[in-house]
Amino acid sequence: MDNQWPVLSYEKGKDTYDTVHMWTQIAGKIKLAVLPWRNHSWHITLHITPTGLSTLDMPYNNKHFQIDFDFLSHKLKIITSDGEYRDFNLTDISVSEFYHKIFRTLSDLKIDLKINPVPNEIQDPIPFDEDTMHATYQKEHVEDLHQALLRMKNVFTQFQCDFNGKCSPVHFFWGSFDLAVSRYSGRRAPKHPGGIPNMPDWVAQEAYSHEVASCGFWPGNEAIPEAAFYAYLYPEPVGYKNVTIQPKEAFYHETLREFILPYKVVQQADNPEETLSAFLNSTYRAGAETAQWDRTALENLE
């Protein structure tokens, strides 16, 4: 089996990531418009597929539909339970063009929806229908990101399965543009302070209503301008930031209050899956022990 993980460059891929980020927000807001609320916003996430990202099934009146970002053929695809199919190319279009194309396509399928066109979790957002600035789509960066997500999803899924307590799916959050999985202690958490840009405080407060250990992956952002894995606990227990974790290249970021492992460390490792697994498990164990979680009840301990 070929375990070669692709090289990811935030510097070279940033413009493409920013454009695709806004596209995924549009698809995510469509999920928000049609699905009933589920705890911790799990219902509105996207999911990794062999070809890209998907909303999975969504109901609308008397039929169901699904939106797929196909990063192999570089098309946006919409299918319905009535056997209907539509697509359009993702190359050479801005966020504004994408926005108008997807809603024209949905209307053609007799799916008439409205969303709030302002991006979430973004400082100084540009409304989707006005955003002609983000219009970069370089196929190689999207293909490499997709292949990386597929590989890390396998490791995240095993991490999810090794836990007996409440655990999230492995899913892609379009607000922050990250792949994530979360474990819960079962105990209530202090009220989250909110303050996330362009997101209602109650959403964050519901998301963090219970003690949680989260880990995930970003392709890069302004705070961490490189692809990286992260891990944190909410609330953060005393002493958590001072524990020793694996691998040795991982570090605690004082501003983000999270452990960070650069993606390149995993990508260049002799065994990338083992290296990533060590990060996920060591940060979780450190948090669970310092927070005094009931590990016997929550884990598959032998």
C-alpha positions in Angstrom: 0.0 0.0 0.0 1.3 3.4 -0.9 1.5 5.5 2.2 3.0 8.6 0.5 1.2 11.7 1.8 1.2 14.7 -0.5 3.2 17.9 0.2 0.9 20.8 1.2 2.0 24.4 0.9 -0.2 27.1 2.5 1.9 29.8 0.9 1.2 28.4 -2.6 -2.3 27.1 -2.0 -3.7 29.9 0.1 -5.7 31.6 -2.6 -7.2 28.3 -3.7 -8.0 27.3 -0.2 -9.7 30.7 0.5 -11.9 30.3 -2.6 -12.9 26.8 -1.8 -13.5 27.7 1.8 -16.2 30.2 0.7 -17.8 27.7 -1.6 -18.0 25.1 1.2 -19.7 27.8 3.4 -22.4 28.2 0.8 -23.0 24.4 0.7 -23.0 24.2 4.5 -25.5 27.0 4.8 -27.8 25.1 2.4 -27.6 22.2 4.9 -28.4 24.7 7.6 -31.5 25.8 5.7 -33.0 22.4 5.3 -31.9 20.2 8.2 -33.2 20.1 11.8 -30.7 21.2 14.5 -28.4 18.5 15.9 -26.2 18.9 18.9 -22.9 20.7 18.4 -23.8 21.6 14.8 -22.9 18.1 13.6 -25.8 18.2 11.1 -24.3 21.0 8.9 -20.8 19.6 8.5 -19.4 18.3 5.2 -17.9 14.8 4.8 -14.8 13.4 3.0 -15.6 11.1 0.1 -13.4 9.3 -2.4 -13.9 12.2 -4.8 -14.0 15.2 -2.5 -16.4 16.7 -0.1 -20.1 16.1 0.3 -23.2 17.4 2.1 -24.6 13.9 2.1 -28.4 13.5 2.0 -30.7 16.5 2.5 -34.5 16.5 2.4 -36.5 19.1 0.5 -40.3 18.8 0.3 -41.0 15.4 -1.3 -37.5 14.6 -2.5 -33.9 14.4 -1.3 -30.8 15.9 -2.8 -27.0 16.0 -2.3 -24.3 18.4 -3.2 -20.8 17.1 -4.0 -17.5 18.8 -4.6 -15.8 16.5 -7.0 -12.1 17.3 -6.8 -11.2 14.6 -9.3 -13.3 15.9 -12.2 -13.3 19.5 -10.6 -17.0 19.9 -10.8 -19.8 20.8 -8.4 -22.4 18.0 -8.7 -26.0 17.9 -7.5 -28.1 14.7 -7.5 -31.7 14.1 -6.4 -33.8 11.2 -5.4 -35.9 11.8 -8.6 -32.9 10.7 -10.7 -32.0 14.3 -11.6 -28.3 15.3 -12.1 -26.7 18.7 -12.7 -23.1 19.9 -12.6 -20.9 22.8 -13.4 -17.1 23.3 -13.6 -15.2 24.7 -10.6 -12.4 26.2 -12.6 -12.2 29.9 -13.4 -15.2 31.1 -11.4 -15.4 33.5 -8.4 -17.3 33.0 -5.2 -20.0 35.3 -6.6 -20.3 33.2 -9.8 -20.4 30.0 -7.7 -23.1 31.4 -5.5 -25.3 32.4 -8.5 -24.6 29.2 -10.3 -25.5 26.9 -7.5 -28.8 28.6 -6.7 -29.8 28.8 -10.4 -29.1 25.0 -10.6 -31.1 24.3 -7.4 -34.0 26.4 -8.8 -33.9 24.4 -12.0 -34.3 21.3 -9.8 -37.3 23.0 -8.1 -35.3 23.4 -4.9 -35.9 27.0 -3.8 -33.9 28.1 -0.8 -32.4 31.2 0.7 -29.3 31.5 2.9 -27.6 34.3 4.8 -25.0 35.3 2.2 -22.5 36.6 4.8 -19.6 34.2 5.6 -19.2 33.0 9.2 -16.1 32.9 11.4 -14.4 35.4 9.0 -13.1 38.9 9.9 -14.5 41.6 7.5 -16.4 39.1 5.4 -17.5 39.8 1.8 -21.0 38.6 1.0 -20.9 35.6 -1.3 -23.0 37.2 -4.0 -20.6 40.2 -4.1 -17.3 38.3 -3.7 -15.3 38.5 -7.0 -12.0 38.7 -5.1 -11.8 35.0 -4.3 -11.6 33.4 -7.8 -8.5 31.1 -7.6 -8.8 27.3 -8.2 -5.5 25.5 -8.9 -6.3 21.9 -9.5 -3.0 20.5 -8.0 -3.6 22.2 -4.7 -7.1 20.9 -4.4 -6.1 17.4 -5.4 -3.3 17.3 -2.9 -5.5 18.6 -0.1 -8.1 16.0 -0.9 -5.6 13.1 -0.9 -4.2 14.4 2.4 -7.7 14.5 3.9 -8.4 10.9 2.8 -5.2 9.7 4.5 -5.7 11.5 7.8 -9.4 10.5 7.9 -8.3 6.9 8.3 -6.3 7.8 11.4 -9.0 10.0 12.8 -11.6 7.3 12.3 -9.5 4.8 14.2 -9.1 7.4 17.0 -12.9 7.8 17.1 -13.4 4.0 17.3 -11.1 3.6 20.2 -13.5 5.5 22.5 -16.6 4.2 24.3 -18.0 7.6 25.3 -19.8 10.2 23.3 -17.7 11.0 20.2 -18.4 13.1 17.1 -18.2 11.9 13.6 -15.1 12.6 11.6 -16.3 15.6 9.7 -15.3 18.8 7.9 -16.4 22.1 9.4 -16.9 24.7 6.7 -16.8 27.7 9.2 -13.2 27.3 10.1 -12.3 25.0 7.2 -11.0 22.1 9.2 -11.3 18.3 9.6 -12.2 17.4 13.2 -13.2 14.7 15.6 -14.2 15.3 19.3 -14.4 13.2 22.4 -16.6 14.1 25.4 -16.3 13.4 29.1 -20.1 13.5 29.7 -19.8 16.4 32.2 -21.2 19.9 31.7 -18.6 22.6 30.8 -18.5 26.3 31.9 -20.4 28.6 29.6 -18.3 29.4 26.5 -17.5 33.2 26.2 -18.4 33.3 22.5 -16.8 36.1 20.6 -16.1 34.1 17.4 -16.3 36.5 14.4 -19.6 36.5 12.6 -21.1 33.6 14.6 -23.8 33.9 17.2 -22.5 33.3 20.7 -25.2 30.7 21.4 -23.8 28.5 18.6 -20.4 28.4 20.3 -22.0 28.0 23.8 -24.1 25.0 22.5 -21.0 23.5 20.8 -19.0 23.6 24.0 -21.8 22.8 26.4 -19.9 19.7 27.7 -16.2 19.0 28.4 -14.6 18.1 25.1 -11.2 17.0 23.7 -11.0 18.0 20.1 -8.4 17.3 17.5 -8.2 18.1 13.8 -6.4 19.6 10.8 -6.2 23.0 9.1 -4.6 23.5 5.7 -3.4 26.8 7.2 -4.7 30.1 8.3 -3.4 33.5 9.5 -2.7 32.3 13.0 -0.8 29.2 11.8 0.4 29.9 8.2 1.1 26.3 7.4 -0.8 23.0 7.2 -1.1 21.6 10.8 -2.8 19.3 13.1 -4.2 20.6 16.4 -5.5 19.3 19.7 -7.1 21.1 22.7 -9.5 20.6 25.7 -12.4 22.8 26.7 -12.2 23.8 29.4 -8.4 23.6 29.5 -7.3 21.9 32.7 -4.5 23.2 34.9 -1.2 21.8 33.8 -2.3 20.6 30.4 0.0 22.9 28.4 3.0 21.7 30.3 2.7 17.9 29.7 5.0 16.0 27.4 3.4 14.8 24.2 4.4 13.0 21.0 6.0 13.4 18.6 8.8 15.7 19.9 8.1 18.3 17.1 4.6 19.1 18.5 4.3 22.2 20.7 1.8 24.2 22.7 0.7 27.4 21.1 0.2 30.0 23.8 -2.1 32.3 21.8 -4.4 29.5 20.4 -4.1 27.5 23.6 -3.8 24.3 21.5 -1.1 21.7 20.8 0.1 22.0 17.2 1.8 19.5 15.0 3.0 20.7 11.6 1.6 18.6 8.8 5.1 18.3 7.2 6.3 16.3 10.3 3.6 13.7 9.5 4.1 13.9 5.8 7.9 13.4 6.0 7.7 10.6 8.7 8.7 7.0 7.9 5.2 6.0 9.1 2.9 9.0 8.8 -0.2 7.2 10.3 1.8 6.1 13.4 3.1 9.6 13.9 -0.3 11.3 13.7 -1.8 8.6 15.9 0.8 9.3 18.5 -0.1 13.0 18.5 -3.8 12.3 18.8 -3.5 9.8 21.6 -0.8 11.5 23.6 -2.6 14.9 23.7 -5.9 13.2 24.6 -4.3 11.1 27.4 -2.6 14.2 28.8 -5.9 16.1 28.8 -8.0 13.3 30.1 -5.6 12.7 33.0 -5.1 16.4 34.0 -8.9 16.9 33.7 -9.6 13.7 35.7 -11.9 12.2 33.1 -13.2 8.7 34.0 -11.0 6.9 31.5 -12.1 3.4 32.6 -15.7 4.1 31.6 -14.8 6.1 28.5 -12.1 4.1 26.8 -11.4 0.7 25.4 -8.8 0.0 28.1 -7.4 -3.5 28.4 
